[in-house]
Amino acid sequence: MVPPALWGSCTYKLDAALPGKHVLKLYGMLSREEASILAQARTGHARVNAYLARIKAAENSKCDCGVGDETVSHVLLCCERWNHLRGGLKERAGQRWGDISYLLGGRSSRRHPITRRLIDKPEKWRPDCKMVWETVRFLKATGRFQARPPGETHTP
């Protein structure tokens, strides 16, 4: 069990603007399935081995690609199994590629490498909804982020 002090810690690291109205905007533009995928990615509570191992639903956190632990950021940025799907995501992100906060609609606490100023200035910042939609589309295509496990049917 995760101690109460750590509840939401993944989400707060991801988004320096929490709590904020931007979250409603992010989820409001998505279908129910897409919103579920975004919530899984933003909280880290997804069907990836790092989380499954933490809740004792998988033996270990290693990714099937053999490179490292299967985390949300691993799937998004570097898992070789998804390279064929990643082109549009990388193109859309441009110079912000690698900034998980940006990809998932959060305000990044990253700083410019030369000026050391915040990249996302609090007073001017807005989430890039097109980037978030592209990220959700990518995650959906991997099949690792779904509302229900593959093969499970919905019973009313």
DSSP file (Angstrom, degrees, kcal/mol; ACC not computed):
  #  RESIDUE AA STRUCTURE BP1 BP2  ACC     N-H-->O    O-->H-N    N-H-->O    O-->H-N    TCO  KAPPA ALPHA  PHI   PSI    X-CA   Y-CA   Z-CA
    1    1 A M              0   0    0      0, 0.0    54,-0.0     0, 0.0     0, 0.0   0.000 360.0 360.0 360.0 140.1    0.0    0.0    0.0
    2    2 A V        -     0   0    0      1,-0.1     5,-0.1     2,-0.0     0, 0.0  -0.675 360.0-115.6 -81.5 128.2    1.2    3.5   -0.9
    3    3 A P    >>  -     0   0    0      0, 0.0     3,-2.3     0, 0.0     4,-0.5  -0.313  23.9-115.1 -61.7 146.4    1.6    5.7    2.2
    4    4 A P  G >4 S+     0   0    0      0, 0.0     3,-1.1     0, 0.0    -2,-0.0   0.804 114.1  65.5 -53.0 -32.0   -0.8    8.7    2.3
    5    5 A A  G 34 S+     0   0    0      1,-0.2    -3,-0.0     3,-0.0     0, 0.0   0.761 104.3  46.1 -63.2 -23.0    2.2   11.1    2.1
    6    6 A L  G X4 S+     0   0    0     -3,-2.3     3,-2.3     2,-0.1     4,-0.4   0.475  80.2 124.3 -98.8  -3.8    2.9    9.7   -1.4
    7    7 A W  T << S+     0   0    0     -3,-1.1     0, 0.0    -4,-0.5     0, 0.0  -0.370  88.5   2.0 -58.7 127.7   -0.7    9.9   -2.7
    8    8 A G  T 3> S+     0   0    0     35,-0.1     4,-2.4    -2,-0.1    -1,-0.3   0.482  91.1 127.7  76.7   1.8   -0.7   11.9   -5.9
    9    9 A S  H <> S+     0   0    0     -3,-2.3     4,-1.9     1,-0.2     5,-0.2   0.864  71.1  53.7 -62.2 -34.9    3.1   12.4   -5.8
   10   10 A C  H  > S+     0   0    0     -4,-0.4     4,-1.5    33,-0.2    -1,-0.2   0.921 111.3  45.6 -62.9 -44.1    3.4   11.2   -9.4
   11   11 A T  H  > S+     0   0    0      1,-0.2     4,-2.0     2,-0.2    -2,-0.2   0.886 111.3  51.0 -69.6 -39.6    0.8   13.7  -10.6
   12   12 A Y  H  < S+     0   0    0     -4,-2.4    -1,-0.2     1,-0.2    -2,-0.2   0.837 109.2  51.0 -70.0 -31.3    2.3   16.6   -8.7
   13   13 A K  H  < S+     0   0    0     -4,-1.9    96,-0.2    -5,-0.2    -1,-0.2   0.864 112.7  48.6 -67.4 -35.2    5.8   15.9  -10.1
   14   14 A L  H  < S+     0   0    0     -4,-1.5     2,-0.5     1,-0.2    -2,-0.2   0.856 117.6  36.8 -71.6 -38.0    4.3   15.9  -13.6
   15   15 A D    ><  -     0   0    0     -4,-2.0     3,-1.3    91,-0.2    -1,-0.2  -0.903  53.8-174.9-130.6 103.7    2.3   19.1  -13.3
   16   16 A A  T 3  S+     0   0    0     91,-2.7    -1,-0.1    -2,-0.5    92,-0.1   0.582  84.9  65.1 -70.3  -9.8    3.6   22.1  -11.5
   17   17 A A  T 3  S+     0   0    0     90,-0.2    -1,-0.3     3,-0.0     5,-0.2   0.365  80.7 161.2 -95.7   4.7    0.2   23.9  -12.1
   18   18 A L    <   +     0   0    0     -3,-1.3     2,-0.1    -6,-0.2     3,-0.0  -0.450  52.7  37.0 -74.2 148.5   -1.9   21.5  -10.0
   19   19 A P  S    S+     0   0    0      0, 0.0     2,-0.3     0, 0.0    -1,-0.0   0.730  92.5 132.7 -75.1 152.7   -4.6   22.1   -8.9
   20   20 A G    >   -     0   0    0     -2,-0.1     3,-1.2     1,-0.1     4,-0.5  -0.997  67.4-112.0-162.8 159.7   -5.9   24.1  -11.8
   21   21 A K  T >> S+     0   0    0     -2,-0.3     4,-1.5     1,-0.3     3,-0.6   0.710 104.8  77.6 -66.5 -21.3   -8.7   24.7  -14.3
   22   22 A H  H 3> S+     0   0    0      1,-0.2     4,-2.4     2,-0.2    -1,-0.3   0.794  84.6  63.1 -61.5 -27.2   -6.5   23.4  -17.1
   23   23 A V  H <> S+     0   0    0     -3,-1.2     4,-2.3     1,-0.2     5,-0.3   0.903 101.5  49.9 -65.3 -40.9   -7.1   19.8  -15.9
   24   24 A L  H <> S+     0   0    0     -3,-0.6     4,-2.4    -4,-0.5    -1,-0.2   0.899 110.5  50.8 -62.6 -40.2  -10.9   20.2  -16.7
   25   25 A K  H  X S+     0   0    0     -4,-1.5     4,-1.1     2,-0.2    -2,-0.2   0.919 109.7  50.8 -63.1 -43.9  -10.0   21.5  -20.1
   26   26 A L  H  < S+     0   0    0     -4,-2.4     3,-0.5     1,-0.2    -2,-0.2   0.948 117.6  36.6 -59.4 -51.3   -7.7   18.5  -20.8
   27   27 A Y  H >< S+     0   0    0     -4,-2.3     3,-1.3     1,-0.2    -1,-0.2   0.810 109.7  63.8 -74.6 -29.8  -10.2   15.9  -19.8
   28   28 A G  H 3< S+     0   0    0     -4,-2.4    -1,-0.2    -5,-0.3    -2,-0.2   0.757  98.7  54.6 -66.5 -24.8  -13.2   17.7  -21.3
   29   29 A M  T 3< S+     0   0    0     -4,-1.1     2,-0.3    -3,-0.5    -1,-0.3   0.518 100.8  77.4 -85.9  -4.6  -11.8   17.5  -24.8
   30   30 A L  S <  S-     0   0    0     -3,-1.3     2,-0.0    -4,-0.2   103,-0.0  -0.700  80.7-113.8-109.6 155.5  -11.4   13.7  -24.7
   31   31 A S     >  -     0   0    0     -2,-0.3     4,-2.8     1,-0.1     5,-0.2  -0.270  44.2 -98.1 -71.0 171.0  -13.8   10.8  -25.0
   32   32 A R  H  > S+     0   0    0      1,-0.2     4,-2.0     2,-0.2     5,-0.1   0.914 126.0  47.7 -59.4 -44.3  -14.3    8.7  -21.9
   33   33 A E  H  > S+     0   0    0      2,-0.2     4,-2.0     1,-0.2    -1,-0.2   0.919 113.5  47.2 -64.3 -43.9  -11.8    6.1  -23.1
   34   34 A E  H  > S+     0   0    0      1,-0.2     4,-2.5     2,-0.2    -2,-0.2   0.891 110.6  52.1 -65.9 -39.2   -9.2    8.7  -24.0
   35   35 A A  H  X S+     0   0    0     -4,-2.8     4,-2.6     1,-0.2    -1,-0.2   0.876 107.9  52.8 -63.5 -37.5   -9.7   10.5  -20.6
   36   36 A S  H  X S+     0   0    0     -4,-2.0     4,-2.2    -5,-0.2    -1,-0.2   0.912 109.4  48.5 -62.9 -42.7   -9.1    7.1  -18.9
   37   37 A I  H  X S+     0   0    0     -4,-2.0     4,-2.3     2,-0.2    -2,-0.2   0.918 112.0  48.7 -63.8 -44.4   -5.9    6.7  -20.8
   38   38 A L  H  X S+     0   0    0     -4,-2.5     4,-2.8     1,-0.2     5,-0.2   0.916 110.6  50.8 -62.8 -43.3   -4.7   10.2  -19.9
   39   39 A A  H  X S+     0   0    0     -4,-2.6     4,-2.0     1,-0.2     6,-0.4   0.910 110.4  49.8 -61.4 -42.1   -5.6    9.7  -16.2
   40   40 A Q  H  X S+     0   0    0     -4,-2.2     4,-1.9     1,-0.2     5,-0.4   0.929 113.8  45.3 -61.4 -44.8   -3.6    6.4  -16.2
   41   41 A A  H  < S+     0   0    0     -4,-2.3    -2,-0.2     1,-0.2    -1,-0.2   0.895 114.0  48.1 -67.7 -40.2   -0.6    8.1  -17.7
   42   42 A R  H  < S+     0   0    0     -4,-2.8    -1,-0.2     1,-0.2   -28,-0.2   0.822 120.5  36.2 -72.2 -30.4   -0.7   11.2  -15.5
   43   43 A T  H  < S-     0   0    0     -4,-2.0   -33,-0.2    -5,-0.2    -1,-0.2   0.673 100.8-126.8 -95.2 -18.6   -1.1    9.2  -12.3
   44   44 A G  S  < S+     0   0    0     -4,-1.9     2,-1.6    -5,-0.2     4,-0.2   0.437  72.1 126.5  84.0  -1.1    1.2    6.2  -13.2
   45   45 A H        +     0   0    0     -5,-0.4     2,-0.3    -6,-0.4    -1,-0.2  -0.609  41.9 123.0 -89.9  76.8   -1.7    3.8  -12.3
   46   46 A A  S    S-     0   0    0     -2,-1.6     2,-2.2     2,-0.1     6,-0.2  -0.813  79.9 -89.2-133.3 168.7   -1.6    2.0  -15.6
   47   47 A R  S    S+     0   0    0     97,-0.6     2,-0.3    -2,-0.3    -2,-0.1  -0.322  81.9 123.6 -79.7  56.7   -1.2   -1.5  -16.9
   48   48 A V  S >> S-     0   0    0     -2,-2.2     4,-2.5    -4,-0.2     3,-0.7  -0.893  73.8-114.0-114.6 150.8    2.6   -1.2  -17.1
   49   49 A N  H 3> S+     0   0    0     -2,-0.3     4,-2.8     1,-0.3     5,-0.3   0.787 110.9  61.3 -59.6 -32.3    4.9   -3.6  -15.4
   50   50 A A  H 3> S+     0   0    0     20,-2.5     4,-1.4    11,-0.3    -1,-0.3   0.930 113.5  36.9 -60.7 -44.2    6.3   -1.0  -12.9
   51   51 A Y  H <> S+     0   0    0     -3,-0.7     4,-1.8    19,-0.4    -2,-0.2   0.915 116.1  52.9 -73.0 -43.2    2.9   -0.4  -11.5
   52   52 A L  H  <>S+     0   0    0     -4,-2.5     5,-3.5     1,-0.2     6,-1.0   0.879 110.2  48.4 -61.4 -37.7    1.7   -4.0  -11.7
   53   53 A A  H ><5S+     0   0    0     -4,-2.8     3,-1.2     4,-0.3    -1,-0.2   0.880 107.5  56.3 -68.1 -37.6    4.8   -5.1   -9.8
   54   54 A R  H 3<5S+     0   0    0     -4,-1.4    -2,-0.2    -5,-0.3    -1,-0.2   0.859 111.8  41.5 -63.0 -35.4    4.2   -2.5   -7.2
   55   55 A I  T 3<5S-     0   0    0     -4,-1.8    -1,-0.3    -5,-0.1    -2,-0.2   0.278 118.5-112.5 -96.1  11.6    0.7   -3.9   -6.5
   56   56 A K  T < 5S+     0   0    0     -3,-1.2    -3,-0.2     2,-0.2    -2,-0.1   0.773  86.2 118.5  66.1  30.5    2.0   -7.5   -6.7
   57   57 A A  S   <S+     0   0    0     -5,-3.5     2,-0.3    -6,-0.2    -4,-0.3   0.440  75.2  39.2-100.8  -4.0    0.1   -8.2  -10.0
   58   58 A A  S    S-     0   0    0     -6,-1.0    -2,-0.2    -9,-0.1    -1,-0.1  -0.979  79.9-125.0-141.7 153.6    3.3   -8.9  -11.9
   59   59 A E  S    S-     0   0    0     -2,-0.3     2,-0.3     1,-0.1    -1,-0.1   0.902  88.1  -5.2 -65.7 -42.6    6.6  -10.6  -11.0
   60   60 A N        -     0   0    0      2,-0.1    -7,-0.1    -3,-0.1    -1,-0.1  -0.906  62.2-116.1-147.8 174.5    8.8   -7.7  -11.9
   61   61 A S        +     0   0    0     -2,-0.3     9,-3.1    -8,-0.1   -11,-0.3   0.396  67.5 127.3 -95.7   2.7    8.8   -4.3  -13.4
   62   62 A K  B     -A   69   0A   0      7,-0.3     7,-0.3   -13,-0.2     2,-0.2  -0.290  57.9-124.1 -66.4 143.7   11.0   -5.1  -16.4
   63   63 A C    >   -     0   0    0      5,-3.2     3,-1.6     1,-0.1    -1,-0.1  -0.562  17.6-121.4 -83.5 150.8    9.8   -4.2  -19.9
   64   64 A D  T 3  S+     0   0    0      1,-0.3    -1,-0.1    -2,-0.2    -2,-0.1   0.695 109.6  69.7 -64.1 -19.0    9.5   -6.9  -22.5
   65   65 A C  T 3  S-     0   0    0      3,-0.1    -1,-0.3     1,-0.1    -3,-0.0   0.698 103.2-131.3 -73.3 -17.6   12.0   -4.9  -24.7
   66   66 A G  S <  S+     0   0    0     -3,-1.6    -2,-0.1     2,-0.3     3,-0.1   0.472  79.2 104.4  85.0   2.3   14.7   -5.8  -22.2
   67   67 A V  S    S-     0   0    0      1,-0.2     2,-0.3     2,-0.0    -3,-0.1   0.835  88.3 -53.1 -88.4 -33.8   16.0   -2.2  -21.8
   68   68 A G  S    S-     0   0    0     -5,-0.1    -5,-3.2    -7,-0.0    -2,-0.3  -0.920  82.0 -26.9-175.0-161.9   14.6   -1.2  -18.4
   69   69 A D  B     -A   62   0A   0     -2,-0.3     2,-1.2    -7,-0.3    -7,-0.3  -0.492  59.2-118.6 -73.0 142.7   11.5   -1.0  -16.3
   70   70 A E        +     0   0    0     -9,-3.1   -20,-2.5    -2,-0.2   -19,-0.4  -0.723  54.2 151.1 -86.2  97.6    8.2   -0.5  -18.0
   71   71 A T     >  -     0   0    0     -2,-1.2     4,-2.3   -22,-0.1     5,-0.2  -0.663  61.6 -99.0-115.4 173.3    7.0    2.8  -16.8
   72   72 A V  H  > S+     0   0    0     -2,-0.2     4,-2.6     1,-0.2     5,-0.2   0.936 125.7  47.6 -60.0 -46.2    4.8    5.4  -18.4
   73   73 A S  H  > S+     0   0    0      1,-0.2     4,-2.7     2,-0.2     5,-0.5   0.867 109.5  53.7 -66.4 -34.6    7.8    7.5  -19.4
   74   74 A H  H  >>S+     0   0    0      2,-0.2     5,-2.3     1,-0.2     4,-1.8   0.935 111.6  45.1 -62.5 -46.0    9.6    4.4  -20.8
   75   75 A V  H  <5S+     0   0    0     -4,-2.3    -2,-0.2     3,-0.2    -1,-0.2   0.927 117.9  44.6 -63.3 -44.8    6.6    3.5  -23.0
   76   76 A L  H  <5S+     0   0    0     -4,-2.6    -2,-0.2    -5,-0.2    -1,-0.2   0.908 127.7  20.8 -66.0 -43.4    6.2    7.2  -24.2
   77   77 A L  H  <5S+     0   0    0     -4,-2.7    -3,-0.2    -5,-0.2    -2,-0.2   0.825 131.0   5.7-103.3 -35.0    9.9    7.9  -24.8
   78   78 A C  T  <5S+     0   0    0     -4,-1.8     2,-0.3    -5,-0.5    -3,-0.2   0.565  70.4 126.2-139.4  -5.7   12.1    5.0  -25.4
   79   79 A C    > < -     0   0    0     -5,-2.3     3,-1.7     1,-0.2     4,-0.1  -0.446  48.3-147.9 -64.9 122.2   10.6    1.5  -25.6
   80   80 A E  G >  S+     0   0    0     -2,-0.3     3,-1.2     1,-0.3     4,-0.3   0.730  90.7  72.0 -64.3 -22.8   11.7    0.0  -28.8
   81   81 A R  G 3  S+     0   0    0      1,-0.2    -1,-0.3     2,-0.1     3,-0.2   0.748 103.6  41.0 -64.7 -21.5    8.5   -2.0  -29.2
   82   82 A W  G X> S+     0   0    0     -3,-1.7     3,-1.5     1,-0.1     4,-0.9   0.241  77.6 108.7-113.1  12.4    6.7    1.3  -30.0
   83   83 A N  G X4 S+     0   0    0     -3,-1.2     3,-0.7     1,-0.3     4,-0.5   0.869  76.6  59.0 -56.2 -38.2    9.2    3.1  -32.3
   84   84 A H  G 34 S+     0   0    0     -4,-0.3    -1,-0.3     1,-0.2     3,-0.1   0.700 111.2  41.3 -66.9 -18.3    6.9    2.5  -35.3
   85   85 A L  G <4 S+     0   0    0     -3,-1.5     4,-0.4     1,-0.1     3,-0.4   0.561  99.4  75.4 -99.8 -12.2    4.1    4.4  -33.6
   86   86 A R    <X  +     0   0    0     -4,-0.9     4,-2.6    -3,-0.7     5,-0.3   0.576  65.8  91.6 -84.2 -12.1    6.2    7.2  -32.2
   87   87 A G  H  > S+     0   0    0     -4,-0.5     4,-2.4     1,-0.2    -1,-0.2   0.897  89.5  42.9 -53.2 -52.8    6.9    9.3  -35.3
   88   88 A G  H  > S+     0   0    0     -3,-0.4     4,-2.4     1,-0.2    -1,-0.2   0.853 114.0  52.9 -64.0 -35.4    3.9   11.7  -35.1
   89   89 A L  H  > S+     0   0    0     -4,-0.4     4,-2.1     2,-0.2    -2,-0.2   0.934 111.4  44.6 -66.2 -47.3    4.4   12.1  -31.4
   90   90 A K  H  X S+     0   0    0     -4,-2.6     4,-2.0     2,-0.2    -2,-0.2   0.905 113.9  50.5 -63.8 -41.7    8.0   13.1  -31.7
   91   91 A E  H  < S+     0   0    0     -4,-2.4    -2,-0.2    -5,-0.3    -1,-0.2   0.929 111.5  47.2 -62.7 -46.0    7.3   15.4  -34.6
   92   92 A R  H  < S+     0   0    0     -4,-2.4    -1,-0.2     1,-0.2    -2,-0.2   0.880 112.8  49.6 -63.8 -39.1    4.5   17.2  -32.7
   93   93 A A  H >< S+     0   0    0     -4,-2.1     3,-2.3     1,-0.2    -1,-0.2   0.819  81.6 167.6 -72.1 -31.5    6.7   17.6  -29.6
   94   94 A G  G >< S-     0   0    0     -4,-2.0     3,-1.7     1,-0.3    -1,-0.2  -0.294  71.4  -0.4  56.2-127.9    9.6   19.0  -31.5
   95   95 A Q  G 3  S+     0   0    0      1,-0.3    -1,-0.3    -4,-0.1    -2,-0.1   0.646 129.8  66.0 -69.2 -14.2   12.2   20.5  -29.1
   96   96 A R  G X  S+     0   0    0     -3,-2.3     3,-2.2    -6,-0.1    -1,-0.3   0.365  70.5 133.4 -88.0   6.2   10.0   19.6  -26.2
   97   97 A W  T <   +     0   0    0     -3,-1.7     3,-0.1     1,-0.3    -7,-0.1  -0.349  68.7  30.1 -58.1 132.3   10.5   15.8  -26.9
   98   98 A G  T 3  S+     0   0    0      1,-0.2     2,-1.1   -22,-0.0    -1,-0.3   0.232  85.6 117.2 100.8 -12.0   11.4   14.1  -23.6
   99   99 A D    <>  -     0   0    0     -3,-2.2     4,-2.3     1,-0.2     3,-0.2  -0.750  43.0-173.0 -91.5  94.8    9.4   16.5  -21.4
  100  100 A I  H  > S+     0   0    0     -2,-1.1     4,-2.0     1,-0.2     6,-0.2   0.867  82.2  57.5 -57.9 -39.9    6.8   14.2  -19.9
  101  101 A S  H  4>S+     0   0    0      1,-0.2     5,-3.4     2,-0.2    -1,-0.2   0.937 109.1  45.0 -56.7 -47.7    4.9   17.1  -18.3
  102  102 A Y  H >45S+     0   0    0     -3,-0.2     3,-1.4     1,-0.2    26,-0.3   0.921 111.3  52.8 -62.5 -45.1    4.5   18.7  -21.7
  103  103 A L  H 3<5S+     0   0    0     -4,-2.3    32,-0.3     1,-0.3    -1,-0.2   0.826 114.4  42.4 -61.7 -32.0    3.4   15.5  -23.4
  104  104 A L  T 3<5S-     0   0    0     -4,-2.0    -1,-0.3    -5,-0.2    -2,-0.2   0.196 121.2 -99.9-105.1  15.7    0.7   14.9  -20.8
  105  105 A G  T < 5S+     0   0    0     -3,-1.4    -3,-0.2     1,-0.3     2,-0.2   0.660  78.0 130.1  83.3  16.6   -0.6   18.4  -20.5
  106  106 A G      < -     0   0    0     -5,-3.4     2,-0.7    -6,-0.2    -1,-0.3  -0.590  66.0-103.9 -99.3 164.3    1.1   19.5  -17.3
  107  107 A R        -     0   0    0     -2,-0.2   -91,-2.7    18,-0.1   -90,-0.2  -0.796  43.1-134.8 -86.0 119.4    3.1   22.7  -16.6
  108  108 A S        -     0   0    0     -2,-0.7    12,-0.5   -93,-0.2   -93,-0.1  -0.416  13.9-153.7 -76.4 146.3    6.7   21.6  -16.7
  109  109 A S        +     0   0    0    -96,-0.2    -1,-0.1    -2,-0.1   -94,-0.1   0.189  56.8 127.2 -99.8  14.5    9.2   22.7  -14.0
  110  110 A R        -     0   0    0      8,-0.1     9,-2.4     1,-0.0    10,-0.5  -0.342  49.8-142.3 -69.6 152.8   12.0   22.3  -16.6
  111  111 A R  B     -B  118   0B   0      7,-0.3     7,-0.2     8,-0.1     6,-0.1  -0.869  24.8 -96.8-117.2 151.2   14.4   25.2  -17.2
  112  112 A H     >  -     0   0    0      5,-3.1     4,-1.9    -2,-0.3     5,-0.0  -0.442  35.6-129.0 -62.2 134.4   16.0   26.4  -20.3
  113  113 A P  T  4 S+     0   0    0      0, 0.0    -1,-0.1     0, 0.0    -2,-0.0   0.771 101.0  29.8 -62.9 -26.3   19.5   24.9  -20.5
  114  114 A I  T  4 S+     0   0    0      3,-0.1    -2,-0.0     1,-0.0    -3,-0.0   0.887 129.7  32.2 -98.2 -51.9   21.3   28.2  -21.1
  115  115 A T  T  4 S-     0   0    0      2,-0.1     3,-0.1     1,-0.1    -1,-0.0   0.702  88.7-142.0 -81.6 -19.1   19.2   30.9  -19.4
  116  116 A R     <  +     0   0    0     -4,-1.9     2,-0.2     1,-0.3    -1,-0.1   0.626  54.0 138.4  64.0  15.3   18.0   28.6  -16.6
  117  117 A R        -     0   0    0      1,-0.1    -5,-3.1    -6,-0.1    -1,-0.3  -0.596  66.4 -88.8 -85.3 152.8   14.6   30.3  -16.8
  118  118 A L  B     -B  111   0B   0     -7,-0.2    -7,-0.3    -2,-0.2     3,-0.2  -0.352  27.5-147.5 -59.1 135.9   11.4   28.2  -16.6
  119  119 A I  S    S+     0   0    0     -9,-2.4     2,-0.9     1,-0.3    -1,-0.1   0.919  94.4  46.7 -70.7 -44.4   10.3   26.9  -20.0
  120  120 A D  S    S-     0   0    0    -10,-0.5    -1,-0.3   -12,-0.5     5,-0.1  -0.823  85.8-152.8-100.6  96.0    6.6   27.1  -18.9
  121  121 A K    >>  -     0   0    0     -2,-0.9     4,-1.6    -3,-0.2     3,-1.2  -0.536  13.3-134.3 -70.9 127.7    6.2   30.5  -17.3
  122  122 A P  T 34 S+     0   0    0      0, 0.0    -1,-0.1     0, 0.0     3,-0.1   0.832 101.0  51.3 -53.4 -38.9    3.3   30.3  -14.8
  123  123 A E  T 34 S+     0   0    0      1,-0.2    -2,-0.0    -3,-0.0    -3,-0.0   0.737 121.9  30.1 -75.2 -21.6    1.7   33.5  -15.9
  124  124 A K  T <4 S+     0   0    0     -3,-1.2    -1,-0.2     2,-0.0     2,-0.1   0.460  91.1 122.1-112.5  -4.6    1.6   32.7  -19.6
  125  125 A W     <  +     0   0    0     -4,-1.6   -18,-0.1    -3,-0.1    -5,-0.1  -0.346  26.1 164.6 -74.5 139.7    1.3   28.9  -19.5
  126  126 A R        -     0   0    0     -2,-0.1     2,-0.1   -20,-0.1   -21,-0.1  -0.977  41.9-103.8-141.8 143.9   -1.5   26.9  -21.2
  127  127 A P        -     0   0    0      0, 0.0     2,-1.2     0, 0.0     3,-0.1  -0.405  29.6-121.0 -68.3 147.6   -1.5   23.2  -21.9
  128  128 A D     >  -     0   0    0    -26,-0.3     4,-2.1     1,-0.2     3,-0.4  -0.753  29.1-172.5 -88.5  94.4   -1.0   22.2  -25.5
  129  129 A C  H  > S+     0   0    0     -2,-1.2     4,-2.5     1,-0.3    -1,-0.2   0.823  82.0  55.0 -62.4 -33.9   -4.2   20.3  -26.1
  130  130 A K  H  > S+     0   0    0      2,-0.2     4,-2.1     1,-0.2    -1,-0.3   0.874 108.0  50.0 -67.0 -35.8   -3.1   19.0  -29.5
  131  131 A M  H  > S+     0   0    0     -3,-0.4     4,-2.3     2,-0.2    -2,-0.2   0.916 110.8  49.2 -66.4 -42.8    0.0   17.6  -28.0
  132  132 A V  H  X S+     0   0    0     -4,-2.1     4,-2.8     1,-0.2     5,-0.2   0.919 110.3  50.4 -62.7 -44.0   -2.0   15.8  -25.3
  133  133 A W  H  X S+     0   0    0     -4,-2.5     4,-2.5     1,-0.2    -1,-0.2   0.913 110.8  49.2 -61.9 -41.6   -4.4   14.4  -27.9
  134  134 A E  H  X S+     0   0    0     -4,-2.1     4,-2.1     2,-0.2    -1,-0.2   0.886 111.4  50.0 -64.0 -39.3   -1.4   13.1  -29.9
  135  135 A T  H  X S+     0   0    0     -4,-2.3     4,-2.7   -32,-0.3    -2,-0.2   0.927 111.5  47.5 -64.7 -45.8    0.1   11.5  -26.8
  136  136 A V  H  X S+     0   0    0     -4,-2.8     4,-2.6     1,-0.2    -2,-0.2   0.902 110.0  53.3 -63.4 -40.9   -3.2    9.8  -25.9
  137  137 A R  H  X S+     0   0    0     -4,-2.5     4,-2.0    -5,-0.2    -1,-0.2   0.917 111.0  47.1 -59.2 -43.9   -3.5    8.6  -29.5
  138  138 A F  H  X S+     0   0    0     -4,-2.1     4,-1.4     2,-0.2    -2,-0.2   0.944 112.5  48.2 -62.4 -49.4   -0.1    7.0  -29.2
  139  139 A L  H  X>S+     0   0    0     -4,-2.7     4,-0.8     1,-0.2     6,-0.7   0.883 110.9  51.7 -61.2 -38.5   -0.7    5.4  -25.8
  140  140 A K  H ><5S+     0   0    0     -4,-2.6     3,-0.8     1,-0.2    -1,-0.2   0.907 106.4  54.5 -63.2 -41.7   -4.0    4.0  -27.1
  141  141 A A  H 3<5S+     0   0    0     -4,-2.0    -1,-0.2     1,-0.2    -2,-0.2   0.787 100.7  59.9 -65.0 -28.2   -2.2    2.5  -30.1
  142  142 A T  H 3<5S-     0   0    0     -4,-1.4    -1,-0.2    -3,-0.2    -2,-0.2   0.791  97.4-139.9 -70.3 -25.6    0.3    0.7  -27.9
  143  143 A G  T <<5S+     0   0    0     -3,-0.8    -3,-0.1    -4,-0.8     3,-0.1   0.461  76.3 106.9  79.5   0.0   -2.6   -1.2  -26.2
  144  144 A R  S   <S+     0   0    0     -5,-0.6   -97,-0.6     1,-0.2     2,-0.6   0.614  73.5  55.3 -84.7 -13.4   -0.9   -0.8  -22.8
  145  145 A F  S    S+     0   0    0     -6,-0.7     2,-0.3   -99,-0.1    -2,-0.2  -0.890  73.2 142.2-125.2  99.2   -3.4    1.8  -21.6
  146  146 A Q        -     0   0    0     -2,-0.6   -99,-0.1    -3,-0.1  -112,-0.0  -0.943  57.8-123.8-136.8 156.7   -7.0    0.6  -21.8
  147  147 A A  S    S+     0   0    0     -2,-0.3    -1,-0.1     1,-0.1  -113,-0.0   0.859 101.9  17.8 -66.4 -35.0  -10.1    0.9  -19.8
  148  148 A R  S    S-     0   0    0      4,-0.1    -1,-0.1    -3,-0.0     3,-0.1  -0.955  96.2 -91.9-134.2 152.9  -10.4   -2.9  -19.6
  149  149 A P    >   -     0   0    0      0, 0.0     3,-2.0     0, 0.0    -5,-0.1  -0.304  60.0 -84.6 -59.9 148.9   -7.9   -5.6  -20.1
  150  150 A P  T 3  S+     0   0    0      0, 0.0     3,-0.1     0, 0.0    -4,-0.0  -0.284 116.4  19.2 -55.4 135.8   -7.9   -7.0  -23.7
  151  151 A G  T 3  S+     0   0    0      1,-0.3     2,-0.4    -3,-0.1     0, 0.0   0.171  91.0 124.3  90.4 -19.0  -10.5   -9.7  -24.2
  152  152 A E    <   -     0   0    0     -3,-2.0    -1,-0.3     1,-0.0     2,-0.3  -0.615  51.3-146.8 -77.3 130.7  -12.6   -8.6  -21.1
  153  153 A T        -     0   0    0     -2,-0.4     2,-0.5    -3,-0.1    -1,-0.0  -0.679  12.8-115.8 -99.2 153.4  -16.2   -7.8  -22.1
  154  154 A H        -     0   0    0     -2,-0.3    -6,-0.0    -6,-0.0    -1,-0.0  -0.732  25.1-164.5 -87.9 129.1  -18.4   -5.2  -20.6
  155  155 A T              0   0    0     -2,-0.5    -2,-0.0     1,-0.1     0, 0.0  -0.967 360.0 360.0-115.3 122.9  -21.5   -6.5  -18.8
  156  156 A P              0   0    0      0, 0.0    -1,-0.1     0, 0.0    -2,-0.0   0.505 360.0 360.0 -67.9 360.0  -24.2   -4.0  -18.1
